[in-house]
Amino acid sequence: MTGNSSPQLWIYDTTLRDGTQREGLSVSIEDKLRIARRLDQLGIPFIEGGWPGANPKDVQFFWQLQEEPLQQAEVVAFCSTRRPHKIAASEPMLQAILAAGTHWVTIFGKSWDLHVTEGLKTTLAENLAMIRDTIEYLRAQGRRIIYDAEHWFDGYKHNPSYALQTLETAIAAGAEWLVLCDTNGGTLPHEIMQIVTDVIKTTSSDIQIGIHTHNDSDTAVANALAAVMAGANMVQGTMNGYGERCGNANLCSLIPNLQVKLGYKCIEDNQLLQLTETSRFVSEVVNLAPDEHAPFVGRSAFAHKGGIHVSAVERNPLTYEHIQPEQVGNRRRIVISEQSGVSNVLAKARCFGIQLDKHNPTTQRILERLKELESEGYQFEAAEASFELLMRQALGNRQQFFEIKGFQVHCDLVQEEETTSSLATVKVAVNGKDILEAAEGNGPVAALDAALRKALVNFYPQIASFELTDYKVRILNGHTGTSAKTRVMVESGNSHQRWTTVGVSTNILAASYQAVVEGLEYGLLLHSQAEAIVRASS
Amino acid sequence: MTGNSSPQLWIYDTTLRDGTQREGLSVSIEDKLRIARRLDQLGIPFIEGGWPGANPKDVQFFWQLQEEPLQQAEVVAFCSTRRPHKIAASEPMLQAILAAGTHWVTIFGKSWDLHVTEGLKTTLAENLAMIRDTIEYLRAQGRRIIYDAEHWFDGYKHNPSYALQTLETAIAAGAEWLVLCDTNGGTLPHEIMQIVTDVIKTTSSDIQIGIHTHNDSDTAVANALAAVMAGANMVQGTMNGYGERCGNANLCSLIPNLQVKLGYKCIEDNQLLQLTETSRFVSEVVNLAPDEHAPFVGRSAFAHKGGIHVSAVERNPLTYEHIQPEQVGNRRRIVISEQSGVSNVLAKARCFGIQLDKHNPTTQRILERLKELESEGYQFEAAEASFELLMRQALGNRQQFFEIKGFQVHCDLVQEEETTSSLATVKVAVNGKDILEAAEGNGPVAALDAALRKALVNFYPQIASFELTDYKVRILNGHTGTSAKTRVMVESGNSHQRWTTVGVSTNILAASYQAVVEGLEYGLLLHSQAEAIVRASS
């Protein structure tokens, strides 16, 4: 889509600084380093690492990057202007910035007169001196400066001439970029477009303009696009739109919009293929569930549910997809759900390599069973392994590796000794023979899982290579409190595949057990299929 | 904000039709009725109820509304144009539309030539006839028509003259509104602005224009705003942005943007005050967790975390908030977290009516305990009741209503009989006396809750009025599977208040127990505070 002639846009990622302001998000230094290296691979040219003067964790992050630098990206240290009536050279936080050892430093300063007088409690002139001194000091130490004009849009609306003075001061002191920040996120795209146009018209011609938006008006992405159309050539945002309150502009939406739709060059096209994976990697590292409905990179972004859509999209994807999912490393999904028509079940069967046709009465039977289970609270949209087992059951070709007879779980907590213990006993039958095994675990589900593996591993040694990679619990009809139904999703994996299974019960342990059992069963199925292929080809 | 002179915009809600296409969302007829009545209260003038010709659930929904109509809103039935080469009057789905008994009907038809020839497999002329016949037939039966031009923007880009012909056909047949749909969600705001302007210039002057956008480019809200600025006066969207793939334009963002920021009249200002509550009501009814980071209505939308922000926002909210949270029925929150400074802890203490000052060494101790617990996986951002208990503990004024000694849980599952049983025994001490009680439940947590209440109710009869209103489980570091730490949040309530507590453990039952125990303790605390007030005032 983009060639050598595409205009370059500079992406500036602030996931590791502004992104971590998101409520519920916290990261270790190791997490930050993993994310920085992954963003570097994605081709992000500027990665803001943190505020070393304000946070000891960030100091260490920059030191570690000095030991083992990024491949391509510039890592940027973030800091405010000096405090009122202090000497820049004596400010500890500016010493911390220098110690961070980056080529680039982002300095944020006040644009809005109200923030100067009410927030900093100083004079408008002193604020200009703070901007000037800070930038000049860092320039003298050989740093290149990005100036973040905090509250720019509100400040400009309130007192345009003072706001513009702050920018002129930053330019005169040696800043190379002016980043216009919509800190409170209240500005709408048409205002952004107008004000960025004004700034570009007013300021000297060789300064470069960046945009930093927040999503409080649900227009962060559109705001950044409006600024680019008005002439900005740096776009700040975060992975998955993480950030304080409603988040920052989402780079996972901005990059494909800018590159695929508007023809700008942000990263290489082959790096764009990694976007979905990188988005999920970041959400895993920060331990937040990925937003399944996220544009471009969400699991549902190219999911087709309604029966009409499914048949049409299979004929011609252009009819129902705004871009090719593969361009951003995502994929089309046919969704199985209550609303599914026969065509969805058939499409899904094809994915699993199962022969099924419209006129087969089994197809209708699968659909009915599906609706029945969904009304009980099951959901197969994510639990594709359980759905395949269900289809095989209906078709009469579900292989019975083992039979479940029952379980017992016993948990004990003694408050004074601060101890808990969990013991599980399971009973299964393999080839008609009953097996009883017991195991302990640091929780009841871990104990059940351990007992089950113990019971089966002698018959199926490959079970030793399966691992339980994720375990999710969702309370259905939460209103009824602890009596509510529980849906458990278990993700299992071996060295090269992952699969998800589901269990539902009012008893959380019974639901967990069911999902764990199907996870093992599906792993055995994959293993026996792989063996059959090996046998056939040898 | 809005007066009589504000231009009117017509909001058209399609939560009950397009919204239900969201993956993972399913609703009963009862759910749909509850949502429709609530949207009616909110002042939404058009509520699309469903497609009675395609879905038996929707047929019944419309019948129930005929029995007991909405107060103000027009409920709208949705349907496609007749099939190729059929007679409108003989189409069963149009009979179903008439039977729905609404004043208004939305008919969607194809705008994009590709969809006519490849999707419908008919001629371009026949598609025009389908639009004309369907609208004329329904007009003759006294229905008023909104014409939804499906795939409008893609169709117009591809073949503008044919696309415009479909609109002219709908106008000539008697449609009162033309709704331009960005069905695939790929269009960006500047294109929407341009194309809506073109349509308004081209079509006859007395037709009204609506806009229907999807969020695949992360610009659905901005797209709708762009259309309004170009002259559209109907905006379609869904509550919480529910919808297929990445969702529809979010009315919870659009209404405040249009009404508070752009000065249009959508609903009454006193109805706007219900927006946050309505958003949460809808998410509860459809049983999806509310998006905490949603603009305007999310729990985090006006949350302040960083230390600088908190002190500034307390001095002057305008400095860090784009609108007053109260305008949309939301509220400011001071967030407690790892990054919290002392000022957050102090602000939070004030909320709880606890006297604390900066120089009190306890303040520092609370902060340290907080960081320690958060590193173990606790989170107090949502569990404010547990945080208050923690503060009281540090201050030495946590009242000990009872003491926890331990519990035992036993669960049994017998596969053949399809039975599970859960038995819990708890040991607590009240006023130095040990109490042992046992209870059964339909799951282990329900059994624990029941046993605990049984043990305490003789001492604290008010416990009978507490209920457990929500129960949430989050697996921390999910990668370690069933051995992972579990965080449980429990929401409890009495007749007029709700509070949330948290528990963390590798044992899901221990984590649940801890949260349930603190939920009861906090309820007792509230009760004793209320009694103290009654005593003081009598």
Boltz contact constraints between the chains, C-beta under 6 A:
constraints:
  - contact:
      token1: [A, 21]
      token2: [B, 305]
      max_distance: 6.0
  - contact:
      token1: [A, 23]
      token2: [B, 300]
      max_distance: 6.0
  - contact:
      token1: [A, 23]
      token2: [B, 303]
      max_distance: 6.0
  - contact:
      token1: [A, 23]
      token2: [B, 335]
      max_distance: 6.0
  - contact:
      token1: [A, 23]
      token2: [B, 381]
      max_distance: 6.0
  - contact:
      token1: [A, 26]
      token2: [B, 338]
      max_distance: 6.0
  - contact:
      token1: [A, 118]
      token2: [B, 316]
      max_distance: 6.0
  - contact:
      token1: [A, 119]
      token2: [B, 312]
      max_distance: 6.0
  - contact:
      token1: [A, 184]
      token2: [B, 322]
      max_distance: 6.0
  - contact:
      token1: [A, 185]
      token2: [B, 322]
      max_distance: 6.0
  - contact:
      token1: [A, 186]
      token2: [B, 322]
      max_distance: 6.0
  - contact:
      token1: [A, 189]
      token2: [B, 189]
      max_distance: 6.0
  - contact:
      token1: [A, 189]
      token2: [B, 222]
      max_distance: 6.0
  - contact:
      token1: [A, 216]
      token2: [B, 295]
      max_distance: 6.0
  - contact:
      token1: [A, 216]
      token2: [B, 322]
      max_distance: 6.0
  - contact:
      token1: [A, 217]
      token2: [B, 257]
      max_distance: 6.0
  - contact:
      token1: [A, 218]
      token2: [B, 221]
      max_distance: 6.0
  - contact:
      token1: [A, 218]
      token2: [B, 253]
      max_distance: 6.0
  - contact:
      token1: [A, 218]
      token2: [B, 295]
      max_distance: 6.0
  - contact:
      token1: [A, 219]
      token2: [B, 221]
      max_distance: 6.0
  - contact:
      token1: [A, 219]
      token2: [B, 222]
      max_distance: 6.0
  - contact:
      token1: [A, 221]
      token2: [B, 218]
      max_distance: 6.0
  - contact:
      token1: [A, 221]
      token2: [B, 219]
      max_distance: 6.0
  - contact:
      token1: [A, 222]
      token2: [B, 189]
      max_distance: 6.0
  - contact:
      token1: [A, 222]
      token2: [B, 219]
      max_distance: 6.0
  - contact:
      token1: [A, 222]
      token2: [B, 222]
      max_distance: 6.0
  - contact:
      token1: [A, 245]
      token2: [B, 300]
      max_distance: 6.0
  - contact:
      token1: [A, 245]
      token2: [B, 301]
      max_distance: 6.0
  - contact:
      token1: [A, 246]
      token2: [B, 293]
      max_distance: 6.0
  - contact:
      token1: [A, 246]
      token2: [B, 295]
      max_distance: 6.0
  - contact:
      token1: [A, 246]
      token2: [B, 301]
      max_distance: 6.0
  - contact:
      token1: [A, 247]
      token2: [B, 293]
      max_distance: 6.0
  - contact:
      token1: [A, 253]
      token2: [B, 218]
      max_distance: 6.0
  - contact:
      token1: [A, 257]
      token2: [B, 217]
      max_distance: 6.0
  - contact:
      token1: [A, 293]
      token2: [B, 246]
      max_distance: 6.0
  - contact:
      token1: [A, 293]
      token2: [B, 247]
      max_distance: 6.0
  - contact:
      token1: [A, 295]
      token2: [B, 216]
      max_distance: 6.0
  - contact:
      token1: [A, 295]
      token2: [B, 218]
      max_distance: 6.0
  - contact:
      token1: [A, 295]
      token2: [B, 246]
      max_distance: 6.0
  - contact:
      token1: [A, 300]
      token2: [B, 23]
      max_distance: 6.0
  - contact:
      token1: [A, 300]
      token2: [B, 245]
      max_distance: 6.0
  - contact:
      token1: [A, 301]
      token2: [B, 245]
      max_distance: 6.0
  - contact:
      token1: [A, 301]
      token2: [B, 246]
      max_distance: 6.0
  - contact:
      token1: [A, 303]
      token2: [B, 23]
      max_distance: 6.0
  - contact:
      token1: [A, 303]
      token2: [B, 245]
      max_distance: 6.0
  - contact:
      token1: [A, 305]
      token2: [B, 21]
      max_distance: 6.0
  - contact:
      token1: [A, 312]
      token2: [B, 119]
      max_distance: 6.0
  - contact:
      token1: [A, 316]
      token2: [B, 118]
      max_distance: 6.0
  - contact:
      token1: [A, 319]
      token2: [B, 115]
      max_distance: 6.0
  - contact:
      token1: [A, 322]
      token2: [B, 184]
      max_distance: 6.0
  - contact:
      token1: [A, 322]
      token2: [B, 185]
      max_distance: 6.0
  - contact:
      token1: [A, 322]
      token2: [B, 186]
      max_distance: 6.0
  - contact:
      token1: [A, 322]
      token2: [B, 216]
      max_distance: 6.0
  - contact:
      token1: [A, 335]
      token2: [B, 23]
      max_distance: 6.0
  - contact:
      token1: [A, 338]
      token2: [B, 26]
      max_distance: 6.0
  - contact:
      token1: [A, 381]
      token2: [B, 23]
      max_distance: 6.0
  - contact:
      token1: [A, 404]
      token2: [B, 415]
      max_distance: 6.0
  - contact:
      token1: [A, 405]
      token2: [B, 415]
      max_distance: 6.0
  - contact:
      token1: [A, 406]
      token2: [B, 413]
      max_distance: 6.0
  - contact:
      token1: [A, 406]
      token2: [B, 414]
      max_distance: 6.0
  - contact:
      token1: [A, 406]
      token2: [B, 415]
      max_distance: 6.0
  - contact:
      token1: [A, 407]
      token2: [B, 413]
      max_distance: 6.0
  - contact:
      token1: [A, 408]
      token2: [B, 412]
      max_distance: 6.0
  - contact:
      token1: [A, 409]
      token2: [B, 411]
      max_distance: 6.0
  - contact:
      token1: [A, 410]
      token2: [B, 410]
      max_distance: 6.0
  - contact:
      token1: [A, 411]
      token2: [B, 409]
      max_distance: 6.0
  - contact:
      token1: [A, 411]
      token2: [B, 509]
      max_distance: 6.0
  - contact:
      token1: [A, 412]
      token2: [B, 408]
      max_distance: 6.0
  - contact:
      token1: [A, 413]
      token2: [B, 406]
      max_distance: 6.0
  - contact:
      token1: [A, 413]
      token2: [B, 407]
      max_distance: 6.0
  - contact:
      token1: [A, 413]
      token2: [B, 510]
      max_distance: 6.0
  - contact:
      token1: [A, 414]
      token2: [B, 406]
      max_distance: 6.0
  - contact:
      token1: [A, 415]
      token2: [B, 404]
      max_distance: 6.0
  - contact:
      token1: [A, 415]
      token2: [B, 405]
      max_distance: 6.0
  - contact:
      token1: [A, 415]
      token2: [B, 406]
      max_distance: 6.0
  - contact:
      token1: [A, 420]
      token2: [B, 507]
      max_distance: 6.0
  - contact:
      token1: [A, 420]
      token2: [B, 510]
      max_distance: 6.0
  - contact:
      token1: [A, 442]
      token2: [B, 483]
      max_distance: 6.0
  - contact:
      token1: [A, 442]
      token2: [B, 506]
      max_distance: 6.0
  - contact:
      token1: [A, 443]
      token2: [B, 506]
      max_distance: 6.0
  - contact:
      token1: [A, 443]
      token2: [B, 507]
      max_distance: 6.0
  - contact:
      token1: [A, 443]
      token2: [B, 508]
      max_distance: 6.0
  - contact:
      token1: [A, 445]
      token2: [B, 482]
      max_distance: 6.0
  - contact:
      token1: [A, 446]
      token2: [B, 482]
      max_distance: 6.0
  - contact:
      token1: [A, 446]
      token2: [B, 483]
      max_distance: 6.0
  - contact:
      token1: [A, 449]
      token2: [B, 482]
      max_distance: 6.0
  - contact:
      token1: [A, 468]
      token2: [B, 481]
      max_distance: 6.0
  - contact:
      token1: [A, 468]
      token2: [B, 482]
      max_distance: 6.0
  - contact:
      token1: [A, 470]
      token2: [B, 478]
      max_distance: 6.0
  - contact:
      token1: [A, 471]
      token2: [B, 475]
      max_distance: 6.0
  - contact:
      token1: [A, 471]
      token2: [B, 481]
      max_distance: 6.0
  - contact:
      token1: [A, 471]
      token2: [B, 482]
      max_distance: 6.0
  - contact:
      token1: [A, 473]
      token2: [B, 473]
      max_distance: 6.0
  - contact:
      token1: [A, 475]
      token2: [B, 471]
      max_distance: 6.0
  - contact:
      token1: [A, 478]
      token2: [B, 470]
      max_distance: 6.0
  - contact:
      token1: [A, 481]
      token2: [B, 468]
      max_distance: 6.0
  - contact:
      token1: [A, 481]
      token2: [B, 471]
      max_distance: 6.0
  - contact:
      token1: [A, 482]
      token2: [B, 445]
      max_distance: 6.0
  - contact:
      token1: [A, 482]
      token2: [B, 446]
      max_distance: 6.0
  - contact:
      token1: [A, 482]
      token2: [B, 449]
      max_distance: 6.0
  - contact:
      token1: [A, 482]
      token2: [B, 468]
      max_distance: 6.0
  - contact:
      token1: [A, 482]
      token2: [B, 471]
      max_distance: 6.0
  - contact:
      token1: [A, 483]
      token2: [B, 442]
      max_distance: 6.0
  - contact:
      token1: [A, 483]
      token2: [B, 446]
      max_distance: 6.0
  - contact:
      token1: [A, 506]
      token2: [B, 442]
      max_distance: 6.0
  - contact:
      token1: [A, 506]
      token2: [B, 443]
      max_distance: 6.0
  - contact:
      token1: [A, 507]
      token2: [B, 420]
      max_distance: 6.0
  - contact:
      token1: [A, 507]
      token2: [B, 422]
      max_distance: 6.0
  - contact:
      token1: [A, 507]
      token2: [B, 443]
      max_distance: 6.0
  - contact:
      token1: [A, 508]
      token2: [B, 443]
      max_distance: 6.0
  - contact:
      token1: [A, 509]
      token2: [B, 411]
      max_distance: 6.0
  - contact:
      token1: [A, 510]
      token2: [B, 413]
      max_distance: 6.0
  - contact:
      token1: [A, 510]
      token2: [B, 420]
      max_distance: 6.0
